[in-house]
């Protein structure tokens, strides 16, 4: 395996983790906006507790992807940043507003009115930001971010039915993930609230996935081919389908830990499937991994640095989740837990 | 506004904003753990309350720093795609390592802020130390990337202007790297310490919760005074390295137009780029040669030794440099006064407290001025001698709009941060606010 393919793989893995962790934090914000019913306030409190200690760490995965992109594939970084100037700028404003509003809500006046105002800024930016993120990824996959697109730099070429569908797909996936995670952290009626929300979001995910597939046929033929005609297509779809069905059944049966694991697997497979269908392009259909790659002298030390960093990072992350997500933070099977609190 | 100016303004605003939060992120966790460590050793309630209060401030400032830092990492590409395409592979290494340092900061700050009473006191304190160390490591790595822009190393230019023979670890430690890193790290501690000291001195003057605020002053000034006294020495090391590796920047800093032996040191003054002279300056004979080369007769290169189109704006660079040195000197004086008082085991008097209040913003102003010196002094180059800013900028048009958008956004955030810090820190330990209905991070379940 060449170093650029390996680094591309690391970036895809980082994106998967960003979707599973950072994505779920956006999903939490979406459910904050959609909080309803008699347990409206309890839902929001649970979301705030779930996100608070971890969202900043989860956010770093995105920074890592950006840094690795400009270090390892500088031509792709330059081309994407130029062609997608406008959506990326909007994405940044969304990221700033989301993070700032969440923190300000925690530390501002306990008055209901003040809390509502920050809560609204937080939850609306939590809905809009993943949509823009999806639009950006959709634009990259459908050939709207290549060097050829640079001439139309400040146009709206990145906006199309396909990219919008990918944006909605991303938001639906994050909401689905968040509801599954929150169901594990909730109890009783509150858990039921989030189980039902997860099932609803799962239906939305299915609808968005269908829309993306149909629209990709015309707008992103390479992605469409990857989704329908490549060697890995059938096993990938089968695995994703198994994960999706498992998540649904587990949600209905109130096996929330299993549902959470299946939902995470489903999202991971979707991101991996997108990466695989785009291979060997970083920016379809012009820049391959190889064409955009930095010199080997850069890639090899960066890969070593990533390996060394990972040795420190993963135990630290485990500690974080162990402290805030219970004794068995990643367990799949539900069982009566010894309450440590 | 021309697009190049708009791009520079947008990036400048983004960095000027972020740099404050980044510096706080380096220094504040240290103050926090020093207070908590003392609370654990002595069982003192004042120190424990201090650690908690500072932690709340850190939480607000760190969150804004994290998101404004994200803006910078994207803007590198949005505004300077050609710069990044060239430089990414060469200086990606320190950025990648900074990514891991940032991970450590975010993870352990989460444990620290939300872990009171949830993890053991020792793990809690250790988490705080990890935040303090990785905050400093982040600043270390990022400054290395800037040091490379000042003195590029670790590659060779081929005929087409592309980089060949890239050696990331040579690029990571260009000549002058440790002088600049030292200067930047010290500036973070000085700026944050004096800003925090001003708040506590203010309340001490109004005689509210004297013990609490005295404890706070002892910690921040303990660090801040040492850093402020070391900073002039570090500045001397830095300036001598700049004289050696970036003579053009030194000439702009010192408003030196002519190349001469035994160059005088100009204090104050207004450089006139047209007339190529500096008016109204107080000149100390042979001073510049002495400071820059430790030899009163050394030759100092003036701007006239360089092509006119390669000149930085000497007026701006010199004024920013004078501001940095002037403010830094005032801070060092205040540090001396503090050290004198503490050496005699006395509490600071009202005059010293008023001086600390007045110097509250001085550290951050000096830090911003120093950053402007290094950036303005490198103009018109993004990478000294290799790539001009005008060649690095994006072809995207209408950059005034995002500049205005981020300007307004950051003004609003700055205002909110001040309001919230006032709410969280600026009341005494005995007048607690009403408990929140939606429990914040400190309420353990």
Interface residues (C-beta under 8 A of the other chain):
Chain A: X41 X44 X45 X48 X49 X52 X53 X54 X56 X57 X59 X60 X62 X63 X64 X66 X67 X68 X70 X71 X72 X74 X75 X77 X78 X79 X80 X81 X82 X85 X88 X89 X91 X92 X93 X95 X96 X97 X98 X99 X100 X102 X103 X104 X105 X106 X107 X108 X109 X110 X112 X115 X150 X153 X154 X294 X295 X297 X298 X301 X302 X305 X306 X309 X312 X313 X316 X317 X319 X320 X323 X324 X341
Chain B: X56 X59 X60 X62 X63 X64 X66 X67 X68 X69 X70 X71 X73 X74 X75 X76 X77 X78 X81 X82 X84 X85 X86 X87 X88 X89 X90 X92 X93 X95 X96 X97 X98 X99 X100 X102 X103 X104 X106 X107 X108 X109 X110 X111 X113 X114 X115 X118 X119 X165 X166 X167 X168 X169 X394 X395 X396 X397 X398 X402 X405 X406 X409 X413 X416 X420 X423 X424 X433 X434 X435 X436 X437 X438 X439 X440 X441 X445
